């Protein structure tokens, strides 16, 4: 679709937004939201007709891009048949979505509890774990994000937690592996893995194994920096959970449904959790949907005992119809395979080539269509380009980098001193190369702030 400029409508949209919309994670008077006129595939555009290649996938959810005709048609068909229905009934779209998801989850994660998104999926996974074990505590990593609701944001390990952390949520944080900025003085992946597992087991011991209900981890952390865990780490966490009777929860809200070049990132590491949360890519965000995939032993806990939780819109027919269509599209069009192939053949070598030429790039890491560039002032000292949780003038280098990307038609995903490369999983090779070229130009601006 060719964007048709209409600045008058754009001005009206912007005015209404500024007058009435309260935006998340923002100081309301300091933001300037772009008024979006439309989107298709890997692109979106504003009312001035400026088109952007979306290297954010919305918020890492448009895994099949915008406006896929088969998913749009499925939503329309479902709306004409059965727009909504209460969650206590068996509904075709709901049953089929659950079946398709269960076919792809690892191990015996065959029961699906539907939620409205990723945060409430975490809320319910933790509730299930606490009831199943009869224990109160939850362990999670410092560099993590699990959602904005009260329990989920307390499980989160980054600064978005601070304003809501009353130290009463029963959450204990620990250091997960991150070799580039190792907390364990490690020099190799093997050392980082071994020392991170030793640290985790020590944390379990000092907190009291009999008090811990669950360990919650993002399989591959998302907005925290896309730190792919070293070989053996997740398997080691699985062993610790088995040893101490702790429920292992993997958060696949970002990493799932093709993002890492597998249906679920857990498949990369041959590990099966007890509970697995999902959302975002399950239906490319076309209608809000999330859920918890539940193992047999935890499902059995609620076989004759009522699960004390639910949502009015659990398994909403429109959302589930979109999930059915999305999963079928991904299977029919080889979207998961494309993410793996193009990631290995184009994205990874392209990013590593940029890193060789730009002193602002400290590290490249990722897998599939899930990558991050860590930007630094000095490669030798690894000093971040901006301080941790920088804002205002302190964040000027990252702001300049972002502005340069947008000026070159690329919409970047920036968090702290990182830019994430997370385009739709069905992006074409030409689009991927276009995005890498725009990144090349933007990194030249970041280079100006290096030592």
C-alpha positions in Angstrom: 0.0 0.0 0.0 1.3 3.5 -0.9 0.9 6.0 2.0 -1.4 8.9 1.1 -0.4 12.1 3.0 -3.2 13.7 5.0 -1.6 16.1 7.5 -4.9 17.6 8.6 -6.2 14.3 9.9 -2.9 13.6 11.4 -3.0 16.8 13.4 -6.5 16.0 14.7 -5.4 12.5 15.8 -2.4 14.0 17.5 -4.4 16.7 19.2 -6.9 14.1 20.6 -4.1 11.9 21.8 -2.4 14.7 23.6 -5.7 15.8 25.2 -7.0 12.5 26.4 -4.6 9.5 26.1 -2.5 8.6 29.1 0.6 6.7 27.8 2.3 3.9 29.7 5.9 4.3 31.1 6.0 8.0 30.2 6.1 11.5 31.7 3.0 12.7 29.9 4.2 16.2 29.1 7.6 15.1 27.8 6.5 12.7 25.1 5.6 13.4 21.4 3.9 10.3 20.0 4.0 9.8 16.3 0.5 9.7 14.7 0.3 6.5 12.7 -1.9 6.4 9.6 -1.4 2.8 8.6 0.8 -0.3 8.4 1.5 -3.3 6.1 4.0 -6.1 6.3 7.2 -4.8 7.8 6.4 -1.1 7.4 4.2 1.6 8.9 3.7 5.3 8.0 2.5 8.6 9.4 0.0 11.1 8.1 2.7 13.0 6.2 3.4 9.9 4.1 6.7 9.1 5.8 7.3 5.4 5.8 9.3 3.5 8.4 10.8 0.0 8.4 9.7 -1.4 11.7 12.7 -3.0 13.5 10.7 -3.2 16.7 7.8 -5.5 15.5 5.5 -3.1 17.4 6.6 -4.2 20.9 8.1 -7.4 19.7 4.8 -8.9 18.8 4.1 -8.5 15.0 5.9 -11.7 14.2 4.1 -12.0 10.9 4.1 -8.3 10.2 1.1 -5.9 9.9 -2.2 -6.7 8.3 -1.6 -10.2 7.1 -4.7 -10.9 4.9 -5.3 -14.4 6.2 -5.4 -13.3 9.8 -7.5 -10.2 9.1 -10.0 -12.5 7.2 -10.1 -15.0 10.2 -10.9 -12.2 12.6 -13.7 -10.9 10.3 -15.1 -14.4 9.9 -15.1 -15.0 13.6 -16.8 -11.7 14.3 -19.5 -12.6 11.9 -20.0 -16.0 13.5 -19.5 -15.6 17.2 -17.9 -12.3 18.4 -17.6 -13.2 22.0 -18.6 -15.8 24.6 -17.9 -16.5 28.3 -14.8 -18.6 29.1 -16.7 -21.4 30.9 -18.0 -22.8 27.6 -16.3 -24.8 24.9 -15.8 -22.6 21.8 -14.3 -23.8 18.5 -11.8 -21.0 18.1 -10.6 -21.4 21.7 -10.3 -25.2 21.5 -8.4 -25.1 18.2 -6.0 -22.4 19.4 -5.3 -24.4 22.5 -4.7 -27.6 20.4 -2.3 -25.8 18.0 -0.3 -24.3 20.8 -0.1 -27.5 22.8 1.1 -29.3 19.6 4.1 -27.0 19.6 5.0 -26.6 23.3 7.8 -28.8 24.6 7.2 -31.9 26.7 3.9 -32.4 28.3 2.8 -28.7 28.4 -0.6 -29.8 27.0 -3.1 -27.7 29.0 -3.5 -24.0 28.0 -4.9 -21.3 30.3 -5.7 -18.2 28.3 -5.1 -14.7 29.5 -5.3 -11.3 27.9 -1.5 -10.7 27.7 1.9 -11.6 29.0 1.8 -9.8 32.4 -1.4 -11.6 33.6 0.1 -14.9 32.2 3.0 -14.4 34.7 0.5 -13.5 37.5 -1.4 -16.8 36.9 1.7 -18.9 36.5 3.0 -17.7 39.8 -0.3 -18.3 41.5 -0.4 -21.9 40.1 3.2 -22.5 41.3 2.4 -21.2 44.8 -0.7 -23.3 45.2 0.9 -26.4 43.7 3.9 -26.2 46.1 2.3 -24.5 49.1 5.3 -22.1 49.2 5.4 -18.3 49.1 8.7 -17.2 47.4 9.6 -16.6 43.8 13.1 -16.2 42.4 13.8 -14.2 39.3 16.8 -12.5 37.6 17.8 -8.9 37.9 18.1 -8.3 34.2 14.6 -9.2 33.3 11.1 -7.9 32.4 7.9 -9.9 33.1 5.1 -7.3 32.9 3.5 -4.2 34.4 0.9 -5.7 36.7 1.7 -5.7 40.5 3.1 -9.2 40.8 4.7 -9.3 37.3 6.5 -5.9 37.8 7.9 -7.1 41.2 9.2 -10.2 39.5 10.8 -7.9 36.9 14.5 -7.2 37.6 15.0 -3.8 35.9 14.2 -0.2 37.0 10.6 -0.4 35.9 10.1 -2.4 39.1 11.4 0.3 41.5 8.3 2.5 41.8 6.1 -0.5 42.7 8.5 -2.5 44.8 7.2 -2.5 48.4 9.4 -5.5 49.4 6.3 -7.5 50.2 5.7 -9.4 47.0 7.7 -12.5 48.1 10.3 -12.0 45.2 14.0 -12.6 45.5 16.3 -11.5 42.7 19.5 -13.2 41.6 22.2 -12.7 38.9 21.7 -14.7 35.7 24.5 -15.2 33.2 25.7 -12.3 31.1 29.3 -12.8 30.1 29.9 -9.4 28.6 29.2 -7.8 32.0 29.8 -10.8 34.2 29.1 -10.6 37.9 31.1 -13.7 38.4 34.5 -12.6 37.0 34.1 -15.2 34.3 36.2 -15.3 31.1 34.5 -18.1 29.2 30.9 -19.2 28.7 31.6 -22.3 30.6 32.8 -20.4 33.6 29.9 -18.0 33.4 27.4 -20.9 33.3 29.0 -22.8 36.2 29.4 -19.8 38.4 25.9 -18.5 37.7 24.4 -21.9 38.6 26.5 -22.0 41.8 25.3 -18.5 42.7 21.7 -19.6 42.1 22.0 -22.7 44.2 23.6 -20.6 47.0 20.7 -18.2 46.8 18.3 -21.1 47.1 20.1 -22.5 50.1 20.2 -19.1 51.9 16.5 -18.3 51.1 15.4 -21.8 52.2 14.5 -24.3 49.5 11.3 -25.2 51.3 10.1 -21.6 51.0 10.6 -21.2 47.2 7.6 -21.9 44.9 9.1 -21.0 41.6 12.1 -19.8 39.6 10.9 -17.5 36.8 13.2 -16.8 33.8 12.9 -15.4 30.4 14.2 -18.2 28.1 16.1 -15.5 26.2 15.7 -12.1 28.0 14.0 -9.5 25.8 14.1 -5.8 26.7 16.8 -6.6 29.3 19.2 -7.1 26.5 18.7 -10.3 24.6 21.4 -12.3 26.5 21.2 -15.8 25.1 22.0 -18.1 28.0 25.2 -20.1 27.7 25.0 -23.8 26.9 24.0 -25.8 29.9 22.5 -23.0 32.0 18.8 -23.6 31.5 19.4 -27.4 31.9 21.2 -26.6 35.1 18.3 -24.5 36.4 15.9 -27.4 35.5 18.1 -29.7 37.6 18.1 -27.4 40.6 14.3 -27.1 40.4 13.9 -30.8 40.3 16.4 -31.2 43.2 14.5 -28.8 45.5 10.9 -29.3 44.3 10.7 -25.8 42.8 8.4 -25.0 39.8 10.4 -23.9 36.8 8.6 -21.1 34.9 9.9 -20.0 31.5 8.6 -16.7 30.2 8.4 -17.0 26.4 6.2 -13.9 25.9 8.8 -12.3 23.6 10.9 -15.3 22.7 8.1 -17.5 21.6 6.4 -18.2 18.3 9.3 -18.0 15.9 11.3 -15.1 17.3 14.4 -17.2 18.0 14.0 -19.4 14.9 12.2 -22.1 16.8 8.5 -22.2 17.8 9.7 -21.7 21.4 13.2 -20.7 22.5 13.1 -23.6 25.0 13.6 -25.8 22.0 17.0 -24.3 21.4 18.2 -25.6 24.8 16.3 -28.9 24.9 14.6 -28.0 28.2 11.0 -28.3 29.3 9.7 -26.1 32.1 6.7 -26.9 34.4 4.9 -23.7 33.3 5.5 -21.6 30.2 4.0 -18.2 29.6 3.3 -16.8 26.1 1.6 -13.8 24.4 2.6 -11.3 21.7 3.6 -13.5 18.7 0.8 -16.1 19.4 -1.4 -14.0 17.1 1.0 -11.3 16.1 -0.7 -8.9 18.5 -3.8 -8.5 16.2 -6.1 -9.1 19.2 -4.8 -9.2 22.8 -4.0 -12.7 23.9 -1.7 -14.5 26.3 -1.6 -17.7 28.3 0.1 -20.3 30.4 1.1 -23.7 29.1 0.7 -26.2 32.0 2.5 -29.5 32.6 0.7 -32.6 33.6 1.8 -32.6 37.2 0.6 -29.1 37.8 -2.6 -29.6 35.9 -3.3 -32.6 38.1 -3.2 -30.3 41.2 -6.3 -28.7 39.8 -8.0 -31.8 38.6 -10.4 -32.0 41.5 -9.6 -28.8 43.2 -10.8 -25.5 41.6 -8.2 -23.2 40.3 -8.9 -19.9 42.1 -8.4 -17.5 39.1 -9.9 -16.5 35.8 -10.6 -13.6 33.4 -13.8 -12.5 31.8 -12.1 -12.5 28.4 -10.0 -15.7 28.8 -9.8 -17.4 25.4 -11.7 -14.6 23.7 -13.0 -15.9 20.4 -11.6 -13.1 18.2 -8.2 -13.4 19.8 -8.2 -17.2 19.5 -9.3 -17.1 15.9 -6.4 -14.7 15.2 -4.1 -17.2 17.0 -5.4 -20.1 14.9 -4.8 -18.1 11.7 -1.4 -16.9 12.8 -0.1 -20.3 13.7 -1.4 -21.8 10.5 0.2 -18.9 8.5 3.5 -19.4 10.2 3.4 -23.1 9.4 2.3 -22.7 5.8 4.6 -19.9 4.9 7.7 -21.2 6.8 7.9 -18.1 9.0 9.8 -19.9 11.8 12.3 -21.3 9.3 12.7 -17.8 7.7 13.6 -16.3 11.1 16.3 -19.0 11.6 17.6 -18.8 8.1 17.6 -15.1 7.5 18.9 -14.5 11.0 21.9 -16.7 10.5 22.6 -15.8 6.9 21.9 -12.0 6.8 21.1 -10.4 10.2 24.0 -11.9 12.2 26.8 -11.4 9.7 25.4 -8.0 8.9 25.4 -6.9 12.5 28.9 -8.4 13.1 30.2 -6.5 10.1 28.7 -3.2 11.5 30.4 -4.0 14.8 33.8 -4.2 13.1 33.5 -0.8 11.6 31.7 1.1 14.4 33.6 1.7 17.7 30.2 2.4 19.4 29.3 -1.3 19.2 30.6 -3.2 22.2 28.9 -6.5 21.6 26.5 -8.2 19.1 24.3 -11.0 20.5 21.2 -12.8 19.6 19.6 -15.6 17.6 16.9 -15.8 14.9 15.1 -12.5 14.6 16.1 -11.5 18.2 19.3 -9.4 18.3 20.8 -6.6 20.4 23.7 -4.3 19.8 25.3 -3.0 23.1 26.6 0.5 22.6 29.6 1.7 24.5 31.8 4.8 24.9 34.9 2.7 25.0 35.3 -0.9 23.8 38.3 -1.5 26.0 36.6 -0.5 29.3 33.1 -1.4 28.1 31.8 1.8 29.6 28.2 2.1 28.4 27.3 4.8 25.9 24.9 6.2 28.5 24.6 5.5 32.2 22.3 2.8 33.6 18.7 4.0 33.5 19.8 7.4 31.9 17.3 10.1 31.2 17.3 13.7 29.9 20.7 15.1 28.9 22.5 11.9 30.2 20.6 10.0 27.5 21.5 12.4 24.7 23.8 9.9 22.8 21.1 7.3 22.6 18.5 9.9 21.6 20.8 11.1 18.8 21.3 7.6 17.6 17.5 7.0 17.6 16.8 10.2 15.7 19.4 9.3 13.1 17.7 5.9 12.6 14.3 7.4 12.1 15.7 10.1 9.7 16.8 7.2 7.6 13.5 5.4 7.6 14.2 2.9 10.3 12.1 2.7 13.6 14.5 1.4 16.2 13.9 -0.4 19.5 16.1 1.3 22.1 16.4 0.4 25.7 19.1 2.0 27.9 22.4 1.6 26.1 21.1 -1.0 23.6 19.4 -1.1 20.3 17.4 -4.2 19.6 17.0 -5.7 16.1 13.7 -7.4 16.2 11.9 -7.1 12.9 9.0 -9.3 11.8 10.0 -13.0 11.5 8.8 -13.0 7.9 10.9 -10.0 6.9 12.4 -10.4 3.4 16.1 -10.4 2.7 15.9 -7.0 0.9 14.1 -5.5 3.9 16.7 -6.9 6.3 19.5 -5.4 4.2 17.6 -2.0 4.1 17.4 -2.0 7.9 21.1 -2.9 8.2 22.0 0.0 5.9 20.0 2.5 8.0 21.6 1.1 11.2 25.0 1.7 9.6 24.2 5.4 9.2 22.7 5.8 12.7 25.8 4.1 14.3 28.0 6.7 12.7 26.2 9.2 14.9 26.7 7.0 18.0 30.4 6.8 17.1 30.7 10.6 17.7 30.2 9.9 21.4 32.9 7.3 21.8 36.3 7.8 23.4 
